[in-house]
Amino acid sequence: MVCLYSSASKVGSEAVMFLRGLWTLRRRYCSGRLLLLGVAVCLFYQTLMVARSRFKGDPPAADERNKSTMTEALEVFDELLQDPARLISTLEALERDRYVKGSNQNRAGQVTQAVVLTGQHVAADTEVQLFQRILEQRGYEVSLSRYAETNTALRHDNGGSVEWSVLVCLSGSEKSCLRRVTFSHLQPHQRVNMIPGLVGAFSDVDGLCRFQTDSRLVGLALHINPSACGSPRTKLGDVRDVAQGDWNPAIPTLNLVTVYVLVTSVTPLTAFLHHTGLVRTSEDTDSHTTQLKPFLLQQLGPVASHEALDHVKEVIGQVLRVAALTNEEPSSRHRWCLLCFQLMTFTLQFSGSLLPVIVKAETDLHFDGLRDPGFDGQITKEFILEDALLFLLPAHSGLASLKSPSHTETDDGQRYGGCGGTYGLCLPEHQTLLLLQFLRQLRTPGPFDLLYPAASPERSPIQDFLFRSFPRAEESGSGRHFSALLDRVCSHYTEQRNQTYRTNEAETQTGWDQHSGSQDLPGDRERCVDPHLRQLYTDPPLTLSPPFSPWVKDYRAEVPFDVVTLRLRPEPISPACHIHLDEHRGPRTANYPVGLGNSIINILVTDESAATEPEPVVMTIYTLHMYRESRPSLPMFGEHVMCGFVQDCGLVVQPDQPCGLEPLPGPLSPGEPQAPTRPCTSGDVPGRWVVPCLSCADNRTCDWREVAWQPEGCYHPLLDLPQLQDCMMYRKVMFIGDSTNRGMMYFLMERVNSSLEDWGKAHDSLIYRNVNQGHTHVSYSYYPQFWLEQSHRPTFQRALEQLILRSRPLENSRQTVLVAGGVQWLNTNHLRIMREVLEREGLQDIMVVVKSLGMGFHLPVDGIRSLSLRGVQELYRENSNIITAAKHYGYEVIDTFSVTMGRYKEFLQGRCACHFHEVEKLSFSKAPLHRKMKLLQHGEEPGTGTSDQPTLQHQDQWAGSNSSTYHVRGAVNQVYSQILLSRLCVRDTGN
């Protein structure tokens, strides 16, 4: 250690001599490794001494250099402030140069990447599609991920990867963005759709209250409603003391006004107000979307409306400025996220004064006050988002350097202050970038108005107060001068624009302005020149295949079994184009029932301009093919229990009866077997649906392929084909009713013929003479003809008389059958009329079968009546009255209401949700699937397939091998149609 102490004591001019001496002593005291260590310590110590002496020897020189740099910067700011026109000209030259360089980079194959973190959204959501579409239009390569941790472009410790240029953090991914992205390390060209300082300021528990309790803001009067802080003494409408304005009862009470603000920078603060807002007057119960300027003009007049809008900007600007300053820690460098932006929602209240108060401030866009926040809110949100993206992102994606070329100078060949800097501006790169962005936004504001800084060059007392209270936030004065420079650019540009263009209060509307309520304006008679959809909104959201594109016309989507309605709202690109669903005069927005299996919705884009009168011209048709899945089923491979149900818990028709699956009850009496042994004596015997399950507590454990209808204490016999044909020999069957009645008729024809070779959706009369090889006659009359005006509709008596006339000759015996009924039009008066007509026509002894009411019209569907739960319950009571009256007249009854009640969700196509059958066209190689539904038979347990009687599963001969052209499908319709056949052939089954 001697050598170490010796070496440490020699510095300066004796260092060389000491090393020589050390070399001669190394063999006596030090090893080689220790010697090298001593040499290193010597050199390091000497270096420290030299640096220290330099630092101590000339401290005034460093201070002088710093002062000189600051003085030069302030001189440059002064020169720029004196000649803003020259500054703007220089900035425009720089912008043109960057555009050329960016275009060259694009041609060279250089692409820039945008990352969209979807969070709680899925890729098919319209909001995700919007960001993807706009970013791709702007030349970005878009990458989608759920969270920041799973995106390859963000897998860097500092979060400042140069591989991406735009980062969008959608709802649900904000925390992931804040964890992964270090905003102080972002590159100057990188943008993020959130500003951490503002998110922190408005997202904490205190919210707006923190501004009223901050000691640094004592003496600053912010226009915030105390109710926003939960003060129990202040109601929402009592804000006269807070508004600080002149109370004037003559001023209309606007109540709540919600505005949307885009903050494009925090240091310095720049913010813009969108033209669209939500308003709710004292006469309204809900807010509605409107354009702020026209609305205020209508409510307040030209002078007061201008003043009110200025006050809106003023109070919001004050709160934004305070939020940025109070939430920024001295060590924070979030302010260097130059191009980060934040969309915000401010709710204000006017109450007898033109000076509003802020009721609520929220990050992101919110539309809670709308009557329909689902569609109207989401559509408005996406229009504002699109406007913001187009406003922020340049039309090219090339990111050229800001370093000016050697030959570039200002137009007059001189540089500001005699220094080089960026394009001779003597400004740092980040300030030049902010100036470029600010100038472009002033030049092309679109649907935005400048909110902060104000167009007036005068500094307000509040700004001076904030500069005094937060001196460190302005970086030794340079930030304050740069803010003054922005103010001067703003004032100059505003003056120049006012000189060039005349003031026009009815400014050209873009974005949502062009779309909001365009179809409701009677004077909107422009030609539809771009007949395409902008987006297709659905509730619930659909995953379209392929993903939506305005130029793709056909889409497919699947929904699960429990989705029974779909709300649809297409939005056109052009407001001059009109949208109709399914037909020329169809609605623009509608609720659709989604039946099991396939259904189709047509979306018509029409031109209804004056040139197309009197009828609209269909320009484009989009088609949506829907497929609704069947009820989830779990095949039974082992032990199971039998469960039964009468009604679904989603629609409790009989409140005094249980709903949902229950274990089947035991034998009704001692010694009675579980399965019934005797045929039913009527078609209205009460019953229930039975299904094998692993547990009756969970319907997802059931094998719904084996569900069957079980009457109480009896069974409905099933006939094989020869029995059925023999039963129907030389009989005439007349059907009168709606399409549900017609479905039973086609099922009978297919069963008797073993095929169905003719079918049509007739709404008048039909006669079939080729049933059962010509030995059975079938006729049909549609009733009621609801599409006709009330005065032109045939009465039930007239329709029945015409049906009888067309079906003659008729035999007054059970060889003649009349089947009457439908969904919900039948009542006891129709039964009385039917008896009178039959007696008058000499047909009082024929067989009459009454099809009772059925489930339908229970969904909220546009354009047709919709029954409430109470209405459905009253319908059940009416159905009981019809059954009682029919039996009084000696008629057979098929209780279709009880059969359809428990399976009301299993309807097929049709807006009424009342069709439990559907006729499909078959290929010759496909056999009808009758065996999918069964009736419980004598000696049979559901799921076993064992019976002394033939079951639907065993009667493949019904379908025929390859002769059917059409097939009537529908499990529920099949059950009550089989009951009809059983009652028609009661004499052949031994009843």
C-alpha positions, 0 to 999 in steps of 0.5 A: 500500500506504500506505493498507493499512498506515494502515488496519491501524493504527487500531482501536477508537474512532478507526476512524471518524475514520480512515475519514474521513481515508482518504476524503480521501486515496483520490485521492492514493494508492489506487484504488477497488478497493484502498480497498474491500479496506482497509476490509474488512481494517479491519472484520475485524481490529476484529471479531477484536480484540473477540472476543478481548478478550471471550474473554480477559476472562472465562474463569472464566465459561465454565467456571462455565457448563459446570460448572453444566450438568454439575451440573444433568445429574448432579442430573437423573440422581440424581433419575431414579435415585431414582424409576424408576417415575416415569421409566418412566411418563413414557417410556410417555406419550412412547411413546404420543404418538409412536405417535399421531403416527406413525399420523397421519403414515401416514394422511397418506400419509407412508411411510418407506423401508427399503433392503436391500443384497443383496450376494451374494444374489439377490432370490429368496433366502429371506433377502432375501424375509424382510427384505422381508416383515417390513419391509413388514409394519412399514409400510416401503417396501422398496428392493432394491439390490446395493450401496450405490453403486447405491441412490438413497437412499444417493447422498449424500456423508455417507451420512446421507440422511433418505429412509431409516429402515432399512438392511440390509447382507446378506453381501457388501455390508458393505464397501460399507456401510462405504464409503458410509455415514458412521455419525457422520452418521446421523439419530437414527431411522436403523437399520443392521444393523451396528455398525462398532466391533464389526465391526472388533473381531472381524473383524481377524486377531487376533480374540479374541487382541487382548484378551489382548495389549492393555496397557490390559487387563492384570489383567483376566481374560477367559474366552477359550480360548487355543485361540482364539488358536492356542496350540499348547500348549492343546487345545480340550478342555483349558481348566480353567486358563482357566475360572477356575471350580471344577473338578467332574468330576461336572458333565456335559461339555457341550462346545460351546454356540453362542449368538446375541446381539443387540447393540442399542447400544454406548454404552451397551452393551445386548445380548440373548441369543436362546433358541435355541442349538446344543449338542454334548455329548461323545457327539455328533458334530454340533451340534443346535438346541435351546432353551438353558434347557430343555437346561441344565435337563435337563443340570444341574438347576434351580440349576446351569442358572440359574447356568450361563446367568448365567455365559454372559451374564457372560462374553459381556457382558465381551467385548462391553464390552471390544471396544467400548472397545478398538476405539473411537478418541477421534475416532470418533463411531460411537457416535452411530449410536443405533439400529444393531444387530449380530447375533453368534455366540458359541461357548463351552465347558463342561468340568467347570465352570459357568463357560464360556470363549469359543472363538470370536466371530463377527459375523453368524449362523453354523451350521457345526456342524449336520449339515445347515447348508444347510436347518437352518442357514438355517431357524434363521437366518431364524427368529432374523432374524425374531425380531430384526426384530420385536424391534427395529422398532416395529409402526408406521413413523411417526417422530414428533418427540421434542420434547414439546408445550408442555402435556406434563408428567409425571403429577404436573405437575412436571418433573425438575430444574425443566427442560424438556428432552424431555418434561421428562426433562432428557435429550438426544434420543439418550438419550431414544431409547435409553431408549424403545427399551430400555424397549420391549425389556424390556416385550416381550422375545419370544424374547430374554433380557437379556444386558447390562446385568445385572438386578442393580443392583450394579456388578461389579469388571470394570465399575469396572476398565473405567471406570478404564482407559477414562475418555474413553469415558464423556464426562466422567462423563455416560455412566457415569451414563446406564449407571447409569440403564439399570441402574436401569430394568432392575432396577425392571422386573424386580422389577415383572415378578416381582411381577406374574407368577409365574416360569415356566421353561417360557416361551412359545416364539416364532419358532423355538421354535414350529417346531423339531421340531414334527412330531416331537413325539408329543403335538402334536395341536393343530388346524391353523388356519392351513394356509399355508406360511411359506417354501419352501426348496430346494437349489439355490435356485429363482427362483419365479414368482411370488415366494413368498407364503403365499397363492399356491398355484401356482409355476413354476421352471426349472433348467439341464440339469446340475441333476438333483436338487432338495432341498425343505423347506416350512416351515408358518406354524403348528407344528400343521400338518403337511407331506407331499410328493406324498401324504398320508403322503409325507415332509416333506423330500425329494430329488427327481430333476428329469427333463428337461422338465416335472415337478410336485411337490405340497406338502400342508398337513394337519391331523393333530389328534385330531379328524381321526383316523384319516386326516389332512385335506388343508387346502391344496395348493401345486403346484410346476411344474418345468422342466429345460432340455435339454442346451445345444446350439450349432447347426452352420453351418460346419466341425466335428469329430465327437466320440464318448463312451461314458460321462459323466465325472460317472459313470464306470462303466468306470474302465478306459475314457475318459470324455467327448468324444473325437475319433472314431477313423479307419478300422478298416482301410485302405480302410474308410470311416468310416460302417459299410456292413453291418447289425448282427447283434445288438442288443448290438453295442458302440457309442458316441454321436457328435455334431458339435462345434466342439471335442471339448474343450468339450461346449458347442460341440456340436449335441446335436440331431444326436447319434446312436448308432453301433454299432461297424462296423455299423448298425441298419436303420430300416424305413419304415411299410409295411415295419414293418406288413408285418413285424408282420402276424399277430404276437403280442408279449408284454411282461413287465417294469416301466415301461421295458419298457412304454415300448418297447411303446408306442413299437412301437404308435405306430410300427406304427399311426402313432399312439397312441390308448390309453395308461395307466400300468398296473401289472397286465396290458394287452391291445391287439387294435387294433394294425396294423388288428387284425392285430397282438396286443400284451399286457403284464404288469407285473413286479415288483409291488414295492408289495406285501408280499414274501409277496403278490408274484406270482413271475416264473414265475407272472406269465409263465404268466398272461401266456401264458394271457391271450395265447393262442392262441400259435404256437410260432414267431417269429410269437410274440415275448416281450420281457422285462426292465426297469431292474435287477430282471432276473438270470440266474435269471429267464432260466433260469425263462423257458426252463423255462416256455416249454418247458413251455408248448410255446413253446420256438421263439418269438422271445425278446428280452431287454431288459438292465439300464439306468441308474437309482437312481443319484441320492440320492433319499429313499424309494427305494434309491440306488446308489453309484458302486461299486454302478453299476459292479457293475451293469455287470458283472451286465449283462454276465453277463445278456447272456452268459446270454441269448445262451447260450439263443439269445435276442436282446438289446437292451443298454439299459445301454450306451445309457443309460450315457453319457446318464444325466442325460437321464432324464425324470419318475420318482423312480428317474431310470430313465425315458427315455421319457414319454407326452404327450398331443397336440393334433390340430395337433401332430405327434410329434417322432420326428425329434429322435433318429436312428440312424447309417445306412449311408453317413451321417455325423452332422449331414449327413442323407444316407443310402441308408436312410431315417432318422428325420429323413425318416420324417414318415409315422411321426407321421401328420399329425393323427391321434395322440392320444398320443406317446412322447417320449424320445430315448434310449428311441427309440434302443433301441426302434428297435433292438428293431424292427430285431431283430424284423424282421431277416428283412425287412432282409436280416440 
